[in-house]
Amino acid sequence: MSTFAENTSHPCFGMTARKTVGRLHLPVAPRANARVRFAGGNGTKPAMMPEEALTWLDHVMEQGKPIAIVGITGPGDPLTSPDLTMRTLRMVREKYPDLSLCLTTLGMNGAEYAEELAEVGLSHVTVLVDAVDPEVAENLYAWIRPAKRTLPLKEAVALLITDQARAVSAFKRAGLTVKINTTVYPGYNAGHVEKIASTMAGLGADIMAVVPFHPEEGAVDAPQATDMELLSEIRDRAARHIDLMPTFSECGENMVGLDAPDKPGAPVSVLPKPTKERPNVAVVSSTGMDVDLHLGHAIKAMIYGPRGDGLACLLGVRDLPEPGSGTQRWETLADTLADCFVLLTASAGENPRKILSRKGLSVLITDGEIEGTVDVLYGGGKKGKKNKK
């Protein structure tokens, strides 16, 4: 076997690169198209809008972080909402032409978008493949939902396996480097991994990561964590067919920086930042104490901003457009809050978030106490309740 995994310049593909190359994952995929039976019960985190993701990337770059790779991954699948993924990739490519681009996907819709992904400058793609036989896949997945259709599981797993094979072949034809990620679920697919390796190698995949399973909190009827001796045996068999990644920690969401022992990468805040043109924060609340109101129900917004000494205070309250006017309501609301860099709300639909983000107003979903959350946005140390994004 070659030493591809050690020599690659991508930190999610090789050990050497992980120690020298910074990377940032942008979570702009709002919907998943499948769920493994043993997933935890913590739910899916809200996704960023593409414009919010670009603002976060700008913030990271302004901090001088040595970012060389930007990936699209999580909280759902990037190819389930390809318009959001492609818009994000195009904006990143236009503003930062020297950055490398990658994404992680289950592979459904991959063949249809392979050429477009290559044209926008994507160089690497990771495909999550845990089975290549329908019988094995049927025992692994709770549901699979191609696009917005709901199919019987037996039919859906057959479609998934076909789509994954088509995607890997199409990615390779488009000139992309393809990595296969396979999680070992003891008692379910442990004896099947060698066949996955052989099949994916036959389709042209470049490299494979064999990942141990660790039960999540809240997982139901999950198998035991993968035994390391078993994992070693499985890796040995898979390595007969395809290059394997070294056994270091997997690439994760929202990771940035370097993994060198003397300079560990640190997470960077995804919180939006005030600017000269947009110094203020808008908050919708039913009590005036907590962020507890759905944006769709809000008719007023509390406006916070910095005072002379730099501390934030309540500047006033503004009327918002009445509910019921559809898209025009969000256009008008964006104009009403044109001096605000962020809007705090307990919940908001995808359409208003999309419109507002395009107008330069980030929507932050939170259940925090207002004053503490506002203080954190302006760089203070107080914290409210759990921030959901």
Secondary structure as GFF3:
##gff-version 3
##sequence-region A 1 389
A	DSSP	alpha_helix	4	7	.	.	.	ID=ss1
A	DSSP	alpha_helix	15	18	.	.	.	ID=ss2
A	DSSP	beta_strand	22	26	.	.	.	ID=ss3
A	DSSP	beta_strand	34	36	.	.	.	ID=ss4
A	DSSP	alpha_helix	50	62	.	.	.	ID=ss5
A	DSSP	beta_strand	67	72	.	.	.	ID=ss6
A	DSSP	alpha_helix	82	95	.	.	.	ID=ss7
A	DSSP	beta_strand	100	105	.	.	.	ID=ss8
A	DSSP	alpha_helix	110	119	.	.	.	ID=ss9
A	DSSP	beta_strand	122	128	.	.	.	ID=ss10
A	DSSP	alpha_helix	134	140	.	.	.	ID=ss11
A	DSSP	beta_strand	141	144	.	.	.	ID=ss12
A	DSSP	alpha_helix	153	173	.	.	.	ID=ss13
A	DSSP	beta_strand	177	184	.	.	.	ID=ss14
A	DSSP	three_ten_helix	190	192	.	.	.	ID=ss15
A	DSSP	alpha_helix	193	202	.	.	.	ID=ss16
A	DSSP	beta_strand	207	212	.	.	.	ID=ss17
A	DSSP	alpha_helix	228	238	.	.	.	ID=ss18
A	DSSP	beta_strand	259	260	.	.	.	ID=ss19
A	DSSP	beta_strand	263	264	.	.	.	ID=ss20
A	DSSP	beta_strand	280	283	.	.	.	ID=ss21
A	DSSP	three_ten_helix	295	297	.	.	.	ID=ss22
A	DSSP	beta_strand	300	306	.	.	.	ID=ss23
A	DSSP	beta_strand	312	319	.	.	.	ID=ss24
A	DSSP	alpha_helix	327	336	.	.	.	ID=ss25
A	DSSP	beta_strand	340	345	.	.	.	ID=ss26
A	DSSP	alpha_helix	350	358	.	.	.	ID=ss27
A	DSSP	beta_strand	362	365	.	.	.	ID=ss28
A	DSSP	alpha_helix	370	377	.	.	.	ID=ss29
###
